[in-house]
Amino acid sequence: MEKIETSITVIVPVHNSEKTIEAVLGPLRKELLNGDQLIVVDDRSDDRSGETASRCGASVISSSGSPGAAGARNTGAYAAAGEWVLFVDSDAVAPPGWRDKLQDRIDQGSAAVQATYSPVAAGKNAATFYKNFYYYYTFTKRIRSDYITGCGTFFFAVKRSVFLELKGFDDRIPGATVEDADFAARLVGGGDSILMAPEIEVYHLREYSFSDLMRYDWNMMKSKVLYLLRRSRDHAVPSVSMATPLEMLPVLCGAVGVWSIPAGLAVYAAGCSWGIWLTAAGLSITAAGHAGFWFASVREAGKRGLIASFMTLPDLLLIVPAVLSGVIMHLTGRKY
């Protein structure tokens, strides 16, 4: 029996992405089938992103939504003709065979399909490796189910009819933060499912400095808190990670345990000997939840991975103050 191919519209939102867009579009365009589309949505770029995308064979349209990733993706989805829409970030490079692999997952009957991160990171600095490998490790080691309650729009496919029924992404959400979590919660809350596709490993071109990484994670955590505090209670289980709360327990414990380290040292410096035990407890809790990630980082990238392992500590230290910041923002009337 001849295999029936689903028509797919690939949507790539861009904002000043001239340096990466050509590398992203090439692998996508190469595997498109008759009836597929490749749409680039230019979200008010100041560079030549649109011209470069057009030269690479994509249909380029201007975003008609609110500034930001959510508005740009919605613009592309409304213009799409495919039965499914595939959202791909402007720094995300699809692996060879992505089209056939995605079709195989679509044929399994879910309303949406989620790809994963590649363990390979761009550049040479440790911050970029940490950011990419952390997500890869979460996908491959922490997530145990074939289905997830969250999504990451770096490479996320969904039935267009379902997307339109849910009225797309909430474009009131600024930047690229939790618009995907909000959408996933509404999708799952409506009775549909998101299927993991671990065989589709996506390589990211974006590079991070240490300050970029800390700023990104700070803003992301605040956005997650604001989302949880404003979310509609009929959106099923809140979705702030592609992993479940149980799967992310090491991170939650580490966020608390890591603060015991400086607290214990301060107590010890003040003359209380039990402070050293508090520090030891904090180190033990943090190590228990992250030793696997640390060892995997070193095994994957050697010295770069070792340096990246130490970034776990400042990253975990950010969580508690970022949560408190989000709560304060909510109490003072801010919703987004």
Secondary structure, DSSP 4 states (H G I P E B T S, - for coil): -PPPPPPEEEEEEESS-TTTHHHHHHHHHHT--TT-EEEEEE-S-SSSHHHHHHHTT-EEEE--SSSSHHHHHHHHHHH--SSEEEEE-TTEEPPTTHHHHHHHHHTTT-SEEEEEEEEEESSS-HHHHHHHHHHHHIIIII--SSEES---TTEEEEEHHHHHHTTS--TTS-SSSSHHHHHHHHHHHTT--EEEEEEEEEEE-----HHHHHHHHHHHHHHHHHHHHHS-TTSSS--SSSS-TTTTHHHHHHHHHHHHHHHHHHHHHTT-TTHHHHHHHHHHHHHHHHHHHHHHHHHHHHHHHHHHHHTHHHHHHHHHHHHHHHHHHHHTT---
